[in-house]
Amino acid sequence: MSVDSSVSKEVKPESVLLCPLGTTAAPEQKLLCIFGTGDLGRSLGQRLLQCGYRVVYGSRRPNSCGPLPRGTKAMNHEAAAMSAALVFVCVHRENYDFLEALAPQLNGKVLVDVSNNLKKNLYPESNAEYLQRLIPGAHVVKAFNTLSAWSLQNGPSDANRQVYLCGNSVQAKQAVEEMATKLGFAALDRGSLSAAGELEDFPLQLFPEWRLPLRVAVGLTAFFFFYLLMRDVVYTYVEQGKDISFRIMVSLANKVFPIVSLIMLALCYLPGVIAAFLQLYRGTKYRRFPNWLDRWMLCRKQLGLIALGFAFLHVLYTLIIPIRYYVRFRITANTISQIRENRTSVFDTTKAWRADSYYSMGILGFGLYVLLGISSLPSVSNALSWREFSFIQSKLGYLTVFFCTFHTYLYGWDRFLHSYSYKWFTPPGYLLSLVVPSVLIVLKLLLLLPCVDRSLTRIRQGWERTDPEDSSVKALLT
Ligand code: NAP
């Protein structure tokens, strides 16, 4: 049955109307009820008024409940419940007990549960299911809980346009959906009331897809910080008696950030290559990847964005090198000693080539890095065709890995051949950072071999390699 108020005079028990029964109110003046005059109740009331609804509040203290939006009125819960067909319950779950006594007045009405909890799994059942248990004759719909009072008051913006809802009555959900649309939100039906727990967990989430990449970033940063601290600062102090701890702030940081950035960039592309080899090995794309690989693939964007953040820090730290006291002191001291000793240094073309190539690779790599970051923004990626997006993220992405890896190889140059690089028998940090990207590049080059590429393309187009044993068994059976 339609939820429109003007359709029928006969009201079936399951039907849901948004205007008071027996009234002839115009659709734009539908009367809605809000229980609770707190933050959310007031913001919601304000928004409903702005969108052409009439609003009545149900309150414990109708005469002293504080300032309410102009044009609304407050009454006791019984009277308010009887005056509207749709009631928002803007009260914390802990205070729902009073609703039980209102069961006769709320029978057959739509009850919108907007509540959230402070923690996940605080109660055995969701708030909306609890409300439905308290008032079995009402049509409970879970909605609006993912919006804040502030965003409701300000109206929908791109970031919070969606209103998730769920409930067991289709008509009740339609009524809430219609009202949410009128308020300027996009309603998304998440199914029956059993999905309410999931909706109540939404606002409690804390960057769920960022958790793993952030852990990787923190782990790598901590490891390389202590590794380089031992090799650079502690080693110099113990072996040479020199205190160079001041280098922790800039020199050490500027070694850790590019190392973490390069490893994370490679980790962003490695699961794709592993998945390709797995498909080649299995001869099909229709078998599920192992869970760990699935999880890894799902956080590639976050890995890449964190890697870009570290690359930014590397660039900033590099830019301040010329103004560092230590650097200016060393240059001046060196020049004075050259003048004193009447020495001149010879221009080394190889060194010049190496330094320029090193900087050039770094700049190109960083430029592409930024392009990858920009193209992963939803507003940009939505404007790209799938081919354009995959060209940037895949082709230019691997080019970025190549430039940044080459930049690091040029940084190290032939230093790995000298024994002084292996302080306390440990390899330098840059050498460790090259392991994952180098493996990635080799694996990618293998995948680019025409024979391998052809097989992979066929598999990705749906072709499956049949197991010879399988087909012989089938032949015997037939
Ligand atoms: P609030 O400011 O504390 O208001 C709650 C209201 O509930 C009170 O103003 C009071 O209204 C009523 N109330 C308090 N104790 C009661 C009792 N024992 N019996 C009956 N009514 C009682 O809370 P709120 O921020 O508006 O949040 C209300 C609900 O919306 C909560 O479930 C919350 O999880 C949910 N929510 C809030 C936001 C937000 O941004 N604030 C966002 C999403 C969801 P009267 O004095 O008029 O009776």
Residues whose N, C-alpha, C, O or C-beta is under 5 A from the ligand:
A	BS01	NAP	G36 T37 G38 D39 L40 G41 G58 S59 R60 R61 C65 C90 V91 H92 R93 N95 F98 V114 S115 N116 F144 N145 L147 S148 A149 W150
